[in-house]
Amino acid sequence: MQLIKKSALFALVLSSALICGQQVQAAKPSAAPAQETTLEVKAKLDAFAKSYVARANDTLKNNRQNMSVTKQGKGYVARYTEVDASTMTTEIYPGKGPGCEYVGHIVYLEKVYECTGKTISEANALDRRNQVNRVFRVALVTFVILGSISSLVMFVFAQPLANLQGDSLAAPAVRVMALSCFFVCTMSAYRGYAQGHSDMVPTAVSQVLEALTKLGVGLVLAWYILYLGFGSEFSAAGAIGGVTASGFVSLVYLMIRHHRRNSGRGLAPTDDKPERAGQILKTLAAIAIPITLSSSVVPITTYLDTVQVQNLLQSALGYTEQLAVSLYGCYQKAITIYNLPSAFMVSLTACIVPAVSAALTRKDKLGAGKIAESALRVGALLALPAGVGLAVLSGPIIQMLYPETNQEVASHCLLVLGIASAFVCMMLLCNAILQANGRAALPIWFIAIGSATKLAVNFVLVQIPSVGIKGAPMGTLVCFALVSVMELVAIKKVTPHPPKYLRVFVKPAIAAGVMGAAVWASYGLLAAHLGNTLSVAGSIVIGCVVYGILVLVLRIVSRDDLSLMPKGDKIAKLLRIR
């Protein structure tokens, strides 16, 4: 990466300059009102300059959305220009001639970047389509093989896996879930290809399809199997069938979209020489292994949590296996709901790593820090209200979705897990930031420490008769709160320009708190006249409206923050956020 800085000096008559790219057109100067002081005029110029510089990137001919790609020798060079807003200064000079009291000058720097790289996004920017296609093919074949092996192992060893979980009746559910491993692995290749092209739409749409199919198919199958008179273990397998079906539907969508977007384009062939498959696989492994290890700690801990909690309920409290499984089922239902907020972090985390890595590659440490701060702020913007909402409406939500479960146990679990969900979201974002900064090993250690703490908390609390199963969500909360704090501290220490946490969390926390109060009050009022379902829906709508107004009034996010989200630029334009 080669970085070239160009300095440009623009002389502007106050409120009379029109900027387009690097060209300046000055209208006829106008006289400032006699009553205005120099400081007042300077303040107006500063406001104008700030607004102008914020728009300048949109007017540049060569920016990140429209790179200039040229061939140099056997390689390619991509160039684009950005305005460095931090370099802006303004000055006021006395005007000359009648009708011109003051003349304002704006000075700022433009940065011209030249970049090369090996990732899909960088290769695509350089028009290295042969490299892009080979990376995708290697990744697809690798994931198909891994998915096939995982599915086969789960299907063949379903009964032993069920026995290890302390629930011998779960074997049918494990077999039904086995095929989902293949679908999930294969989907990863298609999602990665789209994300490498800065296209987050396929990931977002496929996740929505997953959620809808999982809920619809799972509920219908579970109900129909019970209707036919089969036992609860087969009904659970039917519910899990929704997971497998959702993977299939999402994969089909991704394959169709990929084929339509990449066939028949009529693009001219490129002469770039792609890397060998072995080298690509080695590069992918170097990136994937640390991320996989950090991601694997949580599922392993969840599995250990399942075994530990059920065994403690039986050995320490004297519960029967059936009662222990039933109580853990209440906890599991709450877990299903609390996982929803973290699902919305996937698209955001997928944007962070390439964006931060690209900034660091071009030695733009300040830009990398700003991206990390924006990501955390957007994450807080989404995670905090979701966590508060789940906690405030825990009882009504459980009553609406699971009316036949133990309401007292399940609602308590969801209340605690709702708070924990906010920490899970922040943990996912912090993981991505640390990985992008070359510290992929740190999340592994932090999550391992958190998981060990969770098991310890479970061991202490679940054995208390008055607590029992309610101790399990407390262990989850302590685990992810601890991990999030450790990772935020690490980001502060290892990143060149660390985020300002007060700017990140204070305003979203205030808005989420006010929203929570509005949701609680509105549900109480609506429940006195409407049923539970309508009251939940109404209070959620009211909460969203209140929160949206607070986001705009408090100016929590900027256009740069929203650019990290799918369709973020359009959202910013619609809401007139700069």
C-alpha positions as CSV (number, residue, x, y, z in Angstrom):
1,M,0.0,0.0,0.0
2,Q,1.4,3.4,-1.0
3,L,-0.1,6.5,0.5
4,I,0.2,9.9,-1.2
5,K,-1.1,13.1,0.5
6,K,-2.1,16.1,-1.6
7,S,-2.7,19.5,0.0
8,A,-5.3,21.7,-1.5
9,L,-6.0,25.3,-0.6
10,F,-9.4,26.7,-1.3
11,A,-10.3,30.4,-1.0
12,L,-14.0,30.8,-0.5
13,V,-16.3,33.8,-0.2
14,L,-18.6,33.2,2.8
15,S,-21.7,31.4,1.8
16,S,-21.0,31.8,-1.9
17,A,-18.8,28.8,-2.9
18,L,-19.8,25.8,-4.9
19,I,-17.4,22.8,-4.7
20,C,-17.3,20.0,-7.2
21,G,-14.4,17.5,-6.9
22,Q,-11.4,19.7,-6.8
23,Q,-12.9,22.6,-8.8
24,V,-14.1,25.8,-7.1
25,Q,-16.6,28.3,-8.4
26,A,-17.0,31.5,-6.4
27,A,-20.1,33.6,-6.8
28,K,-20.1,37.4,-6.3
29,P,-19.1,38.3,-2.8
30,S,-21.8,39.6,-0.5
31,A,-21.4,42.0,2.4
32,A,-21.7,40.8,5.9
33,P,-24.3,42.6,8.1
34,A,-22.7,45.5,9.9
35,Q,-23.8,44.3,13.3
36,E,-21.9,41.0,12.9
37,T,-18.5,40.7,14.6
38,T,-15.5,38.9,13.2
39,L,-16.1,36.0,15.7
40,E,-19.7,35.7,14.5
41,V,-18.6,35.6,10.9
42,K,-15.9,33.1,11.8
43,A,-18.5,30.9,13.5
44,K,-20.6,30.9,10.3
45,L,-17.6,30.0,8.2
46,D,-16.7,27.1,10.5
47,A,-20.2,25.8,10.2
48,F,-20.2,26.1,6.5
49,A,-16.8,24.5,6.2
50,K,-17.7,21.5,8.3
51,S,-20.8,20.9,6.2
52,Y,-18.8,21.3,3.0
53,V,-16.0,19.0,4.0
54,A,-18.6,16.4,5.0
55,R,-20.1,16.5,1.5
56,A,-16.8,16.6,-0.3
57,N,-16.2,12.9,-0.4
58,D,-19.5,12.5,-2.3
59,T,-18.4,14.8,-5.0
60,L,-14.9,13.3,-5.6
61,K,-14.8,11.5,-8.9
62,N,-12.5,8.7,-7.5
63,N,-13.6,7.5,-4.1
64,R,-14.0,4.1,-2.5
65,Q,-17.2,3.5,-4.4
66,N,-15.7,4.5,-7.8
67,M,-12.0,3.5,-7.9
68,S,-9.7,4.3,-10.8
69,V,-8.0,1.0,-11.7
70,T,-5.0,1.1,-14.1
71,K,-2.6,-1.5,-15.3
72,Q,1.1,-1.0,-14.3
73,G,3.4,-3.6,-15.8
74,K,2.0,-7.0,-14.9
75,G,-0.1,-5.8,-12.1
76,Y,-2.9,-3.4,-11.3
77,V,-3.2,-0.3,-9.2
78,A,-6.4,1.0,-7.7
79,R,-6.6,4.7,-6.8
80,Y,-9.1,6.7,-4.9
81,T,-9.3,10.1,-3.2
82,E,-10.7,11.0,0.2
83,V,-11.0,14.2,2.1
84,D,-9.3,14.2,5.5
85,A,-11.8,16.2,7.6
86,S,-9.5,16.3,10.6
87,T,-7.1,18.6,8.7
88,M,-9.7,21.4,8.0
89,T,-8.9,24.9,9.2
90,T,-10.6,28.2,8.5
91,E,-9.4,31.8,8.3
92,I,-11.1,35.2,8.0
93,Y,-9.6,38.2,6.1
94,P,-10.9,41.7,5.5
95,G,-12.6,42.1,2.2
96,K,-11.6,44.4,-0.6
97,G,-13.9,46.4,-2.6
98,P,-17.4,47.6,-2.0
99,G,-19.9,45.1,-0.8
100,C,-17.3,42.7,0.6
101,E,-16.8,43.0,4.3
102,Y,-15.0,39.6,4.8
103,V,-13.4,36.8,2.8
104,G,-13.3,33.3,4.2
105,H,-10.6,30.7,3.4
106,I,-11.0,26.9,3.9
107,V,-7.8,24.8,4.0
108,Y,-7.9,21.0,4.1
109,L,-6.0,17.9,2.8
110,E,-7.0,15.4,0.3
111,K,-5.5,11.9,0.4
112,V,-4.9,9.9,-2.7
113,Y,-4.5,6.2,-2.0
114,E,-2.9,3.6,-4.1
115,C,-3.6,0.0,-3.1
116,T,-3.0,-3.6,-3.9
117,G,-4.0,-6.7,-1.9
118,K,-4.8,-10.4,-1.8
119,T,-8.3,-10.7,-0.4
120,I,-11.5,-11.0,-2.5
121,S,-12.4,-7.3,-1.9
122,E,-9.0,-6.1,-2.7
123,A,-8.6,-8.3,-5.8
124,N,-12.0,-7.2,-7.0
125,A,-11.0,-3.5,-6.6
126,L,-8.0,-4.2,-8.7
127,D,-10.1,-6.1,-11.3
128,R,-8.3,-9.4,-10.5
129,R,-11.3,-11.5,-11.4
130,N,-9.2,-14.7,-11.9
131,Q,-8.0,-14.5,-8.3
132,V,-11.5,-13.7,-7.0
133,N,-12.9,-16.8,-8.8
134,R,-10.2,-19.1,-7.6
135,V,-10.5,-18.0,-4.0
136,F,-14.2,-18.6,-4.1
137,R,-13.9,-22.1,-5.7
138,V,-11.3,-23.1,-3.1
139,A,-13.4,-21.8,-0.2
140,L,-16.6,-23.5,-1.6
141,V,-15.0,-26.9,-2.0
142,T,-13.4,-26.7,1.4
143,F,-16.6,-25.8,3.1
144,V,-18.6,-28.4,1.3
145,I,-16.2,-31.1,2.4
146,L,-16.2,-29.9,6.0
147,G,-20.0,-29.6,6.0
148,S,-20.4,-33.1,4.6
149,I,-18.1,-34.7,7.2
150,S,-19.8,-32.8,10.1
151,S,-23.3,-33.9,8.9
152,L,-22.2,-37.5,8.6
153,V,-20.6,-37.6,12.1
154,M,-23.7,-36.0,13.7
155,F,-26.1,-38.4,12.0
156,V,-24.1,-41.6,12.7
157,F,-23.3,-40.7,16.3
158,A,-26.6,-39.0,17.2
159,Q,-27.4,-41.3,20.1
160,P,-24.0,-41.0,21.8
161,L,-24.1,-37.2,21.4
162,A,-27.6,-37.2,22.9
163,N,-26.4,-39.3,25.8
164,L,-23.5,-36.9,26.5
165,Q,-26.0,-34.1,26.8
166,G,-27.8,-35.9,29.5
167,D,-30.9,-36.4,27.4
168,S,-31.1,-39.8,25.8
169,L,-34.3,-38.8,24.0
170,A,-32.7,-36.1,21.9
171,A,-31.2,-38.5,19.3
172,P,-34.0,-37.8,16.7
173,A,-33.4,-34.1,17.1
174,V,-29.7,-34.5,16.6
175,R,-30.2,-36.6,13.4
176,V,-32.6,-33.9,12.0
177,M,-30.1,-31.2,12.8
178,A,-27.2,-33.0,11.2
179,L,-28.0,-31.9,7.6
180,S,-28.0,-28.3,8.7
181,C,-24.2,-28.4,9.2
182,F,-23.8,-29.0,5.5
183,F,-26.1,-26.1,4.6
184,V,-24.5,-23.7,7.0
185,C,-20.9,-24.5,5.8
186,T,-21.9,-24.1,2.2
187,M,-23.7,-20.8,2.9
188,S,-20.5,-19.4,4.4
189,A,-18.7,-19.5,1.1
190,Y,-21.5,-17.7,-0.8
191,R,-21.9,-15.1,2.0
192,G,-18.1,-14.5,2.1
193,Y,-18.0,-14.0,-1.6
194,A,-20.7,-11.3,-1.4
195,Q,-19.2,-9.6,1.6
196,G,-15.8,-9.5,-0.2
197,H,-17.6,-7.4,-2.8
198,S,-19.0,-5.1,0.0
199,D,-22.4,-6.5,-0.8
200,M,-24.2,-7.2,2.5
201,V,-27.7,-7.7,1.0
202,P,-27.4,-11.5,0.5
203,T,-26.3,-12.0,4.1
204,A,-29.1,-9.8,5.4
205,V,-31.8,-11.4,3.2
206,S,-30.7,-14.9,3.9
207,Q,-30.7,-14.3,7.6
208,V,-34.3,-13.0,7.4
209,L,-35.3,-16.1,5.4
210,E,-33.6,-18.3,8.0
211,A,-35.5,-16.7,10.8
212,L,-38.9,-16.9,9.1
213,T,-38.4,-20.4,7.9
214,K,-37.1,-21.6,11.2
215,L,-40.1,-20.2,13.1
216,G,-42.7,-21.1,10.6
217,V,-41.6,-24.6,9.6
218,G,-40.4,-25.5,13.2
219,L,-43.7,-24.6,14.8
220,V,-45.9,-26.3,12.2
221,L,-43.9,-29.5,12.3
222,A,-43.8,-29.6,16.1
223,W,-47.6,-29.1,16.3
224,Y,-48.4,-31.6,13.6
225,I,-46.2,-34.3,15.2
226,L,-47.9,-33.8,18.5
227,Y,-51.2,-33.8,16.8
228,L,-50.4,-37.2,15.3
229,G,-49.8,-38.5,18.8
230,F,-46.0,-39.0,18.8
231,G,-43.9,-38.2,21.9
232,S,-42.2,-35.0,22.9
233,E,-38.8,-36.2,21.6
234,F,-40.2,-36.4,18.0
235,S,-42.0,-33.1,18.5
236,A,-38.6,-31.6,19.4
237,A,-37.1,-33.1,16.3
238,G,-39.9,-31.5,14.3
239,A,-39.0,-28.1,15.8
240,I,-35.3,-28.7,15.0
241,G,-36.5,-29.5,11.5
242,G,-37.2,-25.8,11.1
243,V,-33.5,-25.1,11.6
244,T,-32.5,-27.6,8.8
245,A,-35.3,-26.2,6.5
246,S,-34.1,-22.6,7.1
247,G,-30.6,-23.6,6.1
248,F,-31.8,-25.2,2.9
249,V,-34.0,-22.2,1.9
250,S,-31.2,-19.7,2.6
251,L,-28.6,-21.8,0.6
252,V,-31.0,-22.0,-2.4
253,Y,-31.5,-18.2,-2.3
254,L,-27.7,-17.5,-2.1
255,M,-26.9,-19.9,-5.0
256,I,-29.6,-18.4,-7.2
257,R,-28.5,-14.9,-6.4
258,H,-24.9,-15.7,-7.0
259,H,-25.6,-17.3,-10.3
260,R,-27.7,-14.4,-11.5
261,R,-25.2,-11.8,-10.5
262,N,-22.2,-13.5,-11.9
263,S,-23.3,-15.1,-15.1
264,G,-23.8,-13.4,-18.5
265,R,-22.1,-10.2,-17.4
266,G,-20.1,-9.9,-20.5
267,L,-17.0,-8.7,-18.6
268,A,-13.7,-8.7,-20.5
269,P,-11.2,-11.3,-19.4
270,T,-8.3,-10.3,-17.2
271,D,-4.8,-11.5,-17.5
272,D,-4.0,-11.6,-13.7
273,K,-2.4,-14.8,-12.5
274,P,-4.2,-16.3,-9.5
275,E,-2.4,-17.9,-6.6
276,R,-2.2,-21.7,-6.4
277,A,-5.0,-23.4,-4.6
278,G,-2.7,-24.6,-1.9
279,Q,-1.5,-21.1,-1.1
280,I,-5.0,-19.8,-1.0
281,L,-6.0,-22.6,1.4
282,K,-3.0,-21.8,3.6
283,T,-4.1,-18.2,3.7
284,L,-7.7,-19.0,4.5
285,A,-6.6,-21.4,7.2
286,A,-4.3,-18.8,8.8
287,I,-7.3,-16.4,9.0
288,A,-10.0,-19.0,9.9
289,I,-8.3,-21.1,12.6
290,P,-8.1,-18.4,15.3
291,I,-11.6,-17.2,14.5
292,T,-12.9,-20.7,14.6
293,L,-11.3,-21.4,17.9
294,S,-12.7,-18.3,19.5
295,S,-16.1,-19.1,18.0
296,S,-16.0,-22.7,19.2
297,V,-15.5,-21.9,22.8
298,V,-19.0,-20.6,23.2
299,P,-20.8,-23.7,21.7
300,I,-18.5,-26.0,23.8
301,T,-19.4,-24.0,26.9
302,T,-23.0,-24.2,26.0
303,Y,-22.7,-28.0,25.7
304,L,-20.9,-28.2,29.1
305,D,-23.5,-25.9,30.6
306,T,-26.3,-28.3,29.4
307,V,-24.6,-31.3,31.0
308,Q,-23.5,-29.5,34.2
309,V,-26.9,-27.8,35.0
310,Q,-29.0,-31.0,34.4
311,N,-26.6,-33.1,36.4
312,L,-26.5,-30.6,39.3
313,L,-30.3,-30.4,39.3
314,Q,-30.4,-34.2,39.7
315,S,-27.4,-34.8,42.0
316,A,-27.5,-31.7,44.2
317,L,-31.3,-31.0,44.4
318,G,-32.6,-34.6,43.9
319,Y,-34.7,-33.9,40.8
320,T,-35.7,-36.7,38.5
321,E,-34.2,-36.7,35.0
322,Q,-37.6,-35.8,33.5
323,L,-38.0,-32.8,35.9
324,A,-34.4,-31.7,35.3
325,V,-34.9,-31.8,31.5
326,S,-38.2,-30.0,31.8
327,L,-36.7,-27.1,33.8
328,Y,-33.7,-26.9,31.5
329,G,-36.2,-26.7,28.7
330,C,-37.6,-23.5,30.2
331,Y,-34.1,-22.1,30.3
332,Q,-33.5,-23.3,26.7
333,K,-36.7,-21.5,25.4
334,A,-35.4,-18.2,26.9
335,I,-32.0,-18.9,25.2
336,T,-33.8,-19.2,21.8
337,I,-35.2,-15.7,22.2
338,Y,-32.1,-14.1,23.6
339,N,-30.0,-15.3,20.7
340,L,-32.0,-13.1,18.3
341,P,-30.3,-9.8,18.9
342,S,-26.8,-11.3,18.3
343,A,-28.0,-12.6,14.9
344,F,-28.3,-9.0,13.7
345,M,-24.6,-8.4,14.6
346,V,-23.4,-10.8,11.9
347,S,-23.7,-8.3,9.0
348,L,-22.0,-5.6,11.1
349,T,-19.1,-7.8,12.2
350,A,-18.7,-8.9,8.6
351,C,-18.1,-5.3,7.6
352,I,-15.7,-4.5,10.4
353,V,-12.8,-6.8,9.6
354,P,-12.3,-5.8,5.9
355,A,-12.9,-2.1,6.6
356,V,-10.4,-1.9,9.5
357,S,-7.9,-4.2,7.7
358,A,-8.0,-2.0,4.6
359,A,-7.4,1.2,6.7
360,L,-4.5,-0.4,8.5
361,T,-3.0,-1.6,5.2
362,R,-2.9,1.9,3.9
363,K,-1.4,3.0,7.2
364,D,-4.5,5.0,8.1
365,K,-4.5,4.3,11.8
366,L,-6.8,7.2,12.6
367,G,-9.3,5.9,10.0
368,A,-9.1,2.4,11.5
369,G,-9.9,3.8,14.9
370,K,-12.9,5.8,13.6
371,I,-14.3,2.7,11.9
372,A,-14.0,0.7,15.2
373,E,-15.7,3.5,17.1
374,S,-18.5,3.7,14.6
375,A,-19.0,0.0,14.7
376,L,-19.2,-0.1,18.5
377,R,-21.6,2.9,18.5
378,V,-23.9,1.2,15.9
379,G,-23.7,-2.0,17.8
380,A,-24.7,-0.3,21.0
381,L,-27.5,1.4,19.1
382,L,-28.9,-2.0,18.2
383,A,-27.9,-4.1,21.2
384,L,-28.9,-1.9,24.1
385,P,-32.6,-1.4,23.2
386,A,-32.9,-5.1,22.2
387,G,-31.6,-6.2,25.6
388,V,-33.7,-3.7,27.5
389,G,-36.8,-4.6,25.6
390,L,-36.3,-8.4,26.2
391,A,-35.8,-7.7,29.9
392,V,-38.8,-5.4,30.4
393,L,-41.1,-7.6,28.4
394,S,-39.7,-11.0,29.5
395,G,-42.9,-12.2,31.1
396,P,-45.3,-11.1,28.3
397,I,-43.0,-12.5,25.6
398,I,-42.8,-15.9,27.3
399,Q,-46.6,-15.9,27.8
400,M,-47.1,-15.1,24.1
401,L,-44.6,-17.6,22.6
402,Y,-44.6,-20.4,25.1
403,P,-48.0,-20.3,27.0
404,E,-47.7,-23.9,28.3
405,T,-44.2,-23.6,29.8
406,N,-43.4,-22.7,33.4
407,Q,-44.0,-19.0,33.2
408,E,-42.2,-18.0,36.4
409,V,-39.0,-19.9,35.5
410,A,-38.9,-19.0,31.8
411,S,-39.7,-15.3,32.3
412,H,-37.0,-15.0,35.0
413,C,-34.5,-16.6,32.7
414,L,-35.4,-14.3,29.8
415,L,-35.1,-11.2,32.0
416,V,-31.5,-12.1,32.9
417,L,-30.6,-13.3,29.4
418,G,-32.1,-10.1,27.9
419,I,-29.4,-8.1,29.7
420,A,-26.8,-10.7,28.8
421,S,-27.7,-10.4,25.1
422,A,-26.4,-6.8,25.0
423,F,-23.0,-8.0,26.2
424,V,-23.0,-10.9,23.7
425,C,-23.5,-8.4,20.9
426,M,-20.7,-6.2,22.2
427,M,-18.4,-9.2,22.5
428,L,-19.0,-10.2,18.9
429,L,-18.1,-6.6,17.7
430,C,-15.0,-6.6,20.0
431,N,-13.9,-9.9,18.6
432,A,-14.1,-8.5,15.0
433,I,-12.1,-5.4,16.0
434,L,-9.4,-7.4,17.7
435,Q,-9.2,-9.8,14.8
436,A,-8.9,-6.9,12.3
437,N,-6.0,-5.5,14.4
438,G,-4.1,-8.8,14.2
439,R,-5.0,-9.8,17.8
440,A,-7.2,-12.9,17.0
441,A,-5.7,-14.9,19.8
442,L,-7.0,-12.5,22.5
443,P,-10.7,-13.3,22.1
444,I,-9.9,-17.0,22.5
445,W,-8.3,-16.5,25.9
446,F,-11.0,-14.0,27.1
447,I,-13.9,-16.3,26.1
448,A,-12.1,-19.2,27.8
449,I,-11.8,-17.2,31.0
450,G,-15.5,-16.2,30.7
451,S,-16.6,-19.7,30.1
452,A,-14.7,-21.1,33.1
453,T,-16.3,-18.3,35.2
454,K,-19.8,-19.3,33.9
455,L,-19.3,-22.9,34.9
456,A,-18.1,-21.8,38.3
457,V,-21.1,-19.6,38.9
458,N,-23.4,-22.4,37.7
459,F,-21.8,-24.7,40.2
460,V,-22.4,-22.4,43.1
461,L,-25.9,-21.1,42.3
462,V,-27.7,-24.1,40.8
463,Q,-27.0,-26.1,43.9
464,I,-28.9,-23.6,46.1
465,P,-32.5,-24.9,46.4
466,S,-34.1,-21.4,46.3
467,V,-32.2,-20.6,43.1
468,G,-31.9,-23.9,41.1
469,I,-32.3,-23.5,37.3
470,K,-32.4,-19.7,37.7
471,G,-28.7,-19.7,38.5
472,A,-27.9,-20.8,34.9
473,P,-28.8,-17.5,33.2
474,M,-26.8,-15.6,35.9
475,G,-23.8,-17.6,34.9
476,T,-24.4,-16.6,31.3
477,L,-24.7,-12.9,32.2
478,V,-21.5,-13.0,34.3
479,C,-19.6,-14.8,31.5
480,F,-20.4,-12.4,28.7
481,A,-20.2,-9.2,30.8
482,L,-16.7,-10.2,31.9
483,V,-15.6,-11.1,28.4
484,S,-17.0,-7.8,27.0
485,V,-15.2,-5.7,29.6
486,M,-11.9,-7.5,29.1
487,E,-12.1,-7.1,25.3
488,L,-13.0,-3.4,25.6
489,V,-10.0,-2.9,27.8
490,A,-7.8,-4.8,25.3
491,I,-9.1,-2.7,22.4
492,K,-8.1,0.4,24.4
493,K,-4.6,-0.9,24.8
494,V,-3.7,-2.5,21.5
495,T,-5.3,-0.2,18.9
496,P,-3.4,2.9,17.7
497,H,-6.4,5.2,18.0
498,P,-8.8,3.6,20.5
499,P,-12.5,4.4,20.5
500,K,-13.8,7.0,23.0
501,Y,-16.2,4.8,25.1
502,L,-18.2,7.7,26.5
503,R,-19.0,8.8,23.0
504,V,-19.9,5.2,22.1
505,F,-22.1,4.2,25.0
506,V,-23.6,7.1,26.9
507,K,-26.2,8.4,24.5
508,P,-27.4,4.9,23.4
509,A,-27.7,3.9,27.0
510,I,-29.8,7.0,27.8
511,A,-32.0,6.4,24.8
512,A,-32.4,2.7,25.7
513,G,-33.3,3.5,29.3
514,V,-36.0,5.9,28.3
515,M,-37.3,3.5,25.7
516,G,-37.5,0.7,28.4
517,A,-39.6,3.0,30.6
518,A,-41.9,3.8,27.7
519,V,-42.3,0.1,26.9
520,W,-43.0,-0.8,30.5
521,A,-45.6,1.9,30.9
522,S,-47.3,1.4,27.5
523,Y,-47.6,-2.4,28.1
524,G,-49.2,-1.8,31.5
525,L,-51.8,0.6,29.9
526,L,-52.5,-1.6,26.9
527,A,-52.8,-4.8,29.0
528,A,-55.7,-3.3,30.9
529,H,-57.8,-3.1,27.7
530,L,-56.2,-5.6,25.2
531,G,-54.9,-9.1,25.2
532,N,-51.3,-10.0,25.9
533,T,-50.3,-10.4,22.2
534,L,-51.7,-7.1,21.1
535,S,-50.3,-5.4,24.2
536,V,-46.8,-6.8,23.5
537,A,-47.0,-5.7,19.8
538,G,-48.3,-2.3,20.7
539,S,-45.7,-1.6,23.4
540,I,-42.9,-2.7,21.0
541,V,-44.1,-0.3,18.3
542,I,-44.3,2.5,20.9
543,G,-40.8,1.6,22.1
544,C,-39.4,1.7,18.6
545,V,-41.0,5.1,17.9
546,V,-39.7,6.6,21.1
547,Y,-36.2,5.2,20.5
548,G,-36.1,6.4,16.9
549,I,-37.0,9.9,18.0
550,L,-34.3,9.9,20.7
551,V,-31.7,8.7,18.2
552,L,-32.5,11.6,16.0
553,V,-32.8,14.2,18.7
554,L,-29.7,13.2,20.6
555,R,-27.8,12.8,17.2
556,I,-26.4,9.4,18.3
557,V,-25.2,8.3,14.9
558,S,-23.6,9.9,11.9
559,R,-23.7,9.1,8.2
560,D,-20.2,7.4,8.6
561,D,-21.6,5.2,11.4
562,L,-24.6,4.0,9.3
563,S,-22.4,3.3,6.3
564,L,-21.2,0.1,8.1
565,M,-24.8,-1.2,7.9
566,P,-26.5,-2.7,4.9
567,K,-28.3,0.1,3.0
568,G,-26.8,2.5,5.7
569,D,-26.2,5.3,3.2
570,K,-29.9,5.2,2.1
571,I,-31.1,5.2,5.7
572,A,-28.9,8.2,6.4
573,K,-30.2,10.0,3.4
574,L,-33.8,9.2,4.3
575,L,-33.4,10.4,7.8
576,R,-31.2,13.4,6.7
577,I,-28.3,12.3,8.9
578,R,-25.0,13.8,8.1
